[in-house]
């Protein structure tokens, strides 16, 4: 017969198993409830997302219908079909591209023209600088020519002014402005030639030795200047005020002589036919 202690142990074993089953049942129920709640939340979210998507689809369809209606209304207003309106829009886009291309081309040409003008302006500046240099050089040449010009005693024993022996020298004297100068070319054997207010006639030439003979007619008197030399001042008085005239011959050949006549600023000037 078993003792009292053994009976107590047999009675506790079914109680422990029962609690274990209860705990497992509770855990199962809790897990099931959690799974149900989670699943339901997920289903609710999917349902909401689906509703939102359906609303967006409906809004998009509404917009498309509105756009089509607007397009139809616009086509109706301008008297065009949808196809014609689309073609017109494509044509306008093409014309816009052509206009943009033409504008770019014109801007490019304008820039090129600006660059060309800038180059021309720079060239003008260079030319101006060159002209200034030429003027300075000419001025220096004139100063050098003035330094070479000399005065001499004329055939009447009067001290003359500066003598020009070339046309370049004569230009320098003209720029001085202190006397009147008249160039001449005399041919041998022809009648007297008017020069200023007198007449000159070439009578004889000796190109080899640079000599010549000519007649000067002034105040109705003719004076012969015989065997004169190139660059020699030939002097005579002329006019009511007895003014000193000078002539210089700078070239002589077989039948011709060239030179100039110099008169005071106060001397009469030749009358020019109009």
C-alpha positions in Angstrom: 0.0 0.0 0.0 1.6 3.3 -0.9 2.3 5.9 1.6 0.9 9.3 1.9 3.8 11.1 0.2 3.5 9.2 -3.0 -0.2 10.0 -3.3 0.5 13.7 -3.2 3.0 13.5 -6.2 0.5 11.6 -8.3 -2.2 14.3 -7.8 0.1 17.2 -9.0 1.1 15.9 -12.4 -2.3 16.4 -14.1 -2.4 20.0 -12.8 0.9 21.0 -14.4 -0.1 19.6 -17.7 -3.3 21.6 -17.6 -1.5 24.9 -17.1 0.8 24.2 -19.9 -2.1 23.6 -22.2 -3.8 26.7 -21.0 -0.7 28.8 -21.6 -0.3 27.3 -25.1 -4.0 28.0 -25.8 -3.7 31.6 -24.7 -0.6 32.1 -26.8 -2.3 30.6 -29.8 -5.3 32.8 -29.3 -3.1 35.9 -28.9 -1.1 35.1 -32.0 -4.3 34.5 -33.9 -5.7 37.8 -32.7 -2.5 39.6 -33.6 -2.4 38.0 -37.0 -6.0 38.9 -37.6 -5.5 42.5 -36.6 -2.4 42.8 -38.7 -4.0 41.2 -41.7 -7.0 43.4 -41.3 -4.8 46.5 -41.1 -3.0 45.4 -44.3 -6.3 44.8 -46.0 -7.6 48.2 -44.9 -4.4 49.9 -46.3 -4.7 48.0 -49.6 -8.3 49.0 -49.8 -7.4 52.6 -49.1 -4.6 52.6 -51.7 -7.0 51.0 -54.2 -9.5 53.7 -53.5 -6.8 56.4 -54.0 -5.7 54.8 -57.2 -9.2 54.6 -58.5 -9.7 58.3 -57.6 -6.5 59.3 -59.4 -7.6 57.3 -62.5 -11.0 59.0 -62.4 -9.3 62.4 -62.1 -7.0 61.6 -65.0 -9.9 60.5 -67.1 -11.7 63.7 -66.1 -8.7 65.8 -67.2 -8.4 63.9 -70.5 -12.1 64.5 -71.1 -11.7 68.2 -70.2 -8.7 68.5 -72.5 -10.5 66.8 -75.3 -13.5 69.0 -74.7 -11.3 72.1 -74.6 -9.5 71.0 -77.8 -12.9 70.4 -79.4 -14.1 73.8 -78.3 -10.9 75.5 -79.6 -11.2 73.7 -82.9 -14.8 74.8 -83.1 -14.0 78.4 -82.3 -11.3 78.6 -85.0 -13.4 76.7 -87.5 -11.0 73.7 -87.7 -11.3 70.0 -87.0 -9.1 68.4 -84.4 -6.9 67.0 -87.2 -6.6 70.4 -88.8 -5.8 72.0 -85.5 -3.0 69.5 -84.8 -1.6 70.1 -88.3 -1.8 73.9 -87.7 0.0 73.5 -84.4 2.7 71.5 -86.1 3.0 74.1 -88.8 3.3 76.9 -86.2 6.1 75.0 -84.4 7.9 74.5 -87.7 7.6 78.2 -88.5 8.9 79.1 -85.0 11.9 76.9 -85.5 12.6 78.5 -88.9 12.3 82.0 -87.3 14.6 81.0 -84.5 17.2 79.7 -87.0 16.9 82.8 -89.1 17.3 85.0 -85.9 20.5 83.0 -85.0 21.8 83.5 -88.5 21.1 87.2 -88.4 22.8 87.6 -85.0 25.8 85.7 -86.3 26.0 88.0 -89.4 25.6 91.1 -87.3 28.5 89.9 -85.1 30.6 89.3 -88.2 29.8 92.8 -89.5 30.6 94.3 -86.2 33.9 92.5 -86.3 34.5 93.7 -89.8 33.7 97.3 -88.9 36.0 97.1 -85.9 38.8 95.9 -88.3 38.1 98.7 -90.7 38.2 101.2 -87.8 41.5 99.8 -86.7 42.7 100.1 -90.3 41.6 103.7 -90.5 43.5 104.4 -87.2 46.6 102.8 -88.8 46.1 105.0 -92.0 45.8 108.1 -89.8 49.0 107.2 -88.0 50.7 106.7 -91.4 49.4 110.1 -92.6 50.8 111.7 -89.5 54.1 110.0 -90.1 54.1 111.1 -93.8 53.3 114.7 -92.7 56.1 114.7 -90.2 58.4 113.3 -92.8 57.4 115.9 -95.4 57.9 118.6 -92.8 61.3 117.3 -92.1 62.1 117.2 -95.8 60.9 120.8 -96.2 63.1 121.9 -93.3 66.1 120.1 -94.9 65.3 121.8 -98.2 65.1 125.2 -96.6 68.5 124.6 -95.1 70.0 123.9 -98.6 68.4 126.9 -100.2 70.9 129.8 -100.7 70.7 133.4 -101.7 72.9 135.0 -104.3 73.8 138.3 -105.9 71.9 138.9 -109.0 73.2 140.1 -112.4 72.3 143.7 -111.3 74.5 143.3 -108.2 71.5 143.2 -105.9 71.3 140.6 -103.2 68.5 138.2 -104.1 66.3 136.1 -101.9 66.6 132.3 -101.6 67.2 130.6 -105.0 65.3 127.5 -106.1 67.2 125.2 -108.3 64.5 122.5 -108.6 60.7 122.3 -108.7 60.8 120.9 -105.1 62.8 123.9 -103.9 60.3 126.2 -105.6 57.4 124.5 -103.7 59.3 125.4 -100.5 59.6 129.0 -101.5 55.9 129.1 -102.4 55.0 127.9 -98.9 57.0 130.7 -97.4 54.5 133.1 -98.9 56.9 136.1 -99.0 56.9 136.5 -102.8 54.8 135.5 -105.9 56.2 132.7 -108.0 55.4 131.8 -111.6 56.8 128.7 -113.4 57.6 128.8 -117.1 58.9 126.7 -120.0 60.4 128.6 -122.9 60.9 127.2 -126.4 63.7 128.7 -128.6 62.6 130.4 -131.8 59.0 131.2 -130.8 57.3 134.6 -130.1 57.5 136.1 -126.6 55.6 134.2 -123.9 53.6 136.1 -121.2 54.8 135.3 -117.6 53.0 137.2 -114.9 53.0 140.9 -116.1 56.1 140.6 -118.4 57.0 138.6 -121.5 60.0 136.3 -122.0 61.5 135.0 -125.2 64.2 132.3 -125.4 66.8 133.3 -128.0 69.7 131.0 -127.5 70.6 127.8 -125.5 73.8 126.0 -124.7 72.9 122.8 -122.9 76.4 121.5 -122.7 77.6 124.5 -120.7 74.3 125.4 -119.0 74.0 128.8 -120.7 71.2 130.7 -122.4 70.2 134.1 -123.8 66.7 135.5 -123.5 64.8 138.8 -123.9 62.7 140.3 -121.1 59.9 142.7 -122.1 58.6 144.9 -119.3 56.9 148.3 -119.4 57.2 148.3 -123.2 60.9 147.9 -123.0 62.9 144.8 -124.1 66.1 143.9 -122.3 68.5 141.2 -123.5 70.0 138.9 -120.9 73.0 137.4 -122.8 74.9 134.3 -121.9 73.4 133.7 -118.4 74.0 130.6 -116.3 71.7 128.1 -114.8 70.6 129.0 -111.2 71.9 132.6 -111.7 69.4 135.2 -110.5 68.4 137.4 -113.4 67.1 140.8 -112.1 65.2 143.7 -113.6 62.9 146.4 -112.4 59.3 146.6 -113.5 56.2 148.6 -112.9 55.4 152.1 -111.8 56.9 151.5 -108.3 60.1 150.2 -109.8 59.8 146.8 -108.1 62.6 144.2 -108.4 61.7 141.1 -110.4 63.9 138.0 -110.5 63.9 135.0 -112.7 65.9 131.8 -112.4 66.4 129.1 -115.1 67.2 125.6 -113.7 67.3 123.4 -116.8 68.5 124.2 -120.4 68.7 121.8 -123.3 69.0 122.2 -127.1 65.7 124.1 -127.6 64.1 124.6 -124.2 64.6 126.3 -120.9 62.5 125.9 -117.7 62.5 128.0 -114.5 60.4 130.5 -112.6 59.8 134.2 -112.2 59.7 135.8 -108.7 57.9 139.1 -108.0 57.2 141.0 -104.8 53.9 140.5 -103.0 53.0 144.1 -103.8 53.6 143.7 -107.5 50.6 143.6 -109.9 49.2 140.2 -110.8 48.3 139.0 -114.3 44.7 139.5 -115.4 43.0 136.1 -115.8 40.4 135.9 -118.6 36.9 134.7 -117.4 
